[in-house]
Structures are given as C-alpha cells and as structure tokens.
Amino acid sequence: MNHRNTKQKQLLQQEITSFNSFFTAEEFFSKIHRKDSSVGIATIYRYLKNLTNEQKIHSFNCNRRTIYSNNSKNHCHFHCEECHTVTHITIKNIDSLHQNIKGKMCHFQIDINGICEECEK
C-alpha cells in the first residue's frame, strides 16, 4: 500500500475503526462519501483490498457478497435445507481446527447445512 499520509487516507483510517461489526464496501463508501464526496468507490475497494492483504481487516462471503470486519476472526452460517433460512452462528471452541492445521490461523468461515429446529417438528 502507498504509505503517503493523505487527507483521504487519514479519513479512511479514522472511519474504518468505527465499525463494530460486519460491513460492506458500499456501507463504508456511503459513510466516507458523506464526509468527503471526492472519494470514489474504486478508492474504497482498493483500500479494503490492501487492508485485507495486510491482514489488518478480515473479509468473508455472506449471501454472495463480500463483507469485512475489524475484529471478528470467524463468520459462520447454518443453512436450513427445508425453509432456506440462513442463521449466523458463533463457534467459540476451535481446538479441533487448530489440531488439523499446520501454521497460524488468521480467520475462518464455515457454512453448515442441515434442517432447522422449526422444520424438524
């Protein structure tokens, strides 16, 4: 990433830390555009790509869209094969994953398919 400290870059750095949960590039662009309309969507995508490559933020796929996070190390879904609902789930214990991976784990995404409790009744 270019290490010049421009006003736009300072604004991007300041605003990205304000997200406490998952966000899209479009949400980030909307937030930035309200403060500086000269920042284009291409700048946002480039900035997010660089931060992801530098492992300063995490990216995940959710409903066929890329979402980003400052602090979440995982993003997991349960897909019901009957009613097609998708539920976000939290996996707290990942010891079995650590045992099977050689090296350092940064973040992960898991999609689980099954039948939800309502459809099972």
N, C-alpha and C positions, 0 to 999 in steps of 0.2 A: 504494500500500500504506500502511496505517496505520503511522505511524512511532513509535508508542509502543513503548517497550522493555520489554515484559512478560517475566515469567519463562518463559512458554510460548514466546514468540518467541526468547528467548535460547537455549532448549533446541533449538528447530528450527534456528536458525542454526548452532549448535555441531554438531549431529548430521548435518546435510546435507553438511558439508565432509568427513565421514569416509568417504563413498562414493568409491571409486577407479575404479569402472566404472559401467555402466548399472544403474539401479534403478527399481522401480515405486513407485507411490504406496502400495501395500499393504505393500511391504517397508519403506518409510520409516515408515509408520504403526506397523508391528509394532515397529520399533526405538524409536520415540518412546514407544509405549504401555507398554513395559517400564519406562521411566523416569518417566513421568507418565501415569497411566491416565485423567486428566481431559481429555486432548487427544483430540478426536474425529476421525474420518476426514474430515468436512467441512472441518475446520480444515486438515488436511493438503492436501486438494485445492485449497483456496483459496490456501494458502501457495505451493504448487508453481505454480499458475496465475499468481500475482503475480510470482514469480521468473522464470518463462518470459517473461511480458510485459515485464519489465525487462531481459531478456536476460542474467540472471545465471546461469541454467542453460539447457540445451538440451533440447527434447523431440523424440522420434521415435516412429514407429509400427513395432512389431515384433510379428509374429504377432497382429495385430488388437488389440494393447494399446499404451497409451502408456507409453514408458519415458523416463527422464530421465538426464541426465549433467551433471556439473560441468565436465568438461574436454574431452569429445570434440566435435569440430567436424563429424563426419560419422558416418553409420550406413548401411552398405551390405550388401546381400544378393545372393547368387546363388541363384536358384530353378531346380532341375532339373525339366524338364517331364516326364521319364520316371519317376523314382523319388520325385519331390516332396520331396527333401531341400532344406533351406534352409541355406546356409552364410554366415556373416558374413565379409565381405572388407574389406580395408583399401585405400583408394585414397590413395596418397601424393602423386601429381602431379596437380594440378587446374588446371594452367595453361590448358588449353583452356576450362574452365568460366569462369575469370576473364576470358578474352578476349571471351566472349559475354555477359557480364553487366555492365550499366552500374550502378554503385553498389557498395556494400560488401556482401560476402557474410558472413553470420554462421555458418550451418551448413547442411548438406545431407544428404539421404537419397536413395540410389539403389537401385533394385531391378532386377536384371538377370536375364532369363530365358534358359535355354538347356538344353543337355544336359551333364551332368557327365561327368567322365573315366571313371568306372566304367561308366556306361550306354552310353558311346560304344564300349566294347570289344566 
